[in-house]
Amino acid sequence: MATTRTATTQWKGALLDGSGTVSLDTSGVGTFEVSWPSRAQAANGKTSPEELIAAAHSSCFSMALSHGLAGAGTPPESLETSADVTFQPGEGITGIVLTVKGHVPGISAEQFQEAAATAKANCPVSKALAGTTITLNAELL
């Protein structure tokens, strides 16, 4: 069954001096402030579209990798994934780096690399971001 998730942004003012809030409506877990300076310069306690994409990508990738490893008979004890989304004003998102470190008993470093590459290729968020260069760093601990 398909699911739909909703977030809403309320924005006031022009791009450079305006600001807004993003609410995670489906879960209701929070409302976060956004502004151009927090996107193009220092975060200063506010989020950005790129940080929200990073959160979505790191969690989706972790789920896909966990599922793939478990399906191969080697479920992970733990995975720690970060996503670094680079935004260049005037160009947009110029790249994403996924970094994962995993504790996975019974698997070789090469098998972990292969499973991570498969997860990167098949994670729904990776697929949605297919127009962006996505780099993967995977380390078996």
Secondary structure, DSSP 8 states (H G I E B T S, - for coil): ------EEEEEES-TTT-EEEEEETTT---EEEEEHHHHHS--TT-B-HHHHHHHHHHHHHHHHHHHHHHHTT---SEEEEEEEEEEETTTEEEEEEEEEEEE-TT--HHHHHHHHHHHHHH-HHHHHTTTS-EEEEEEE-
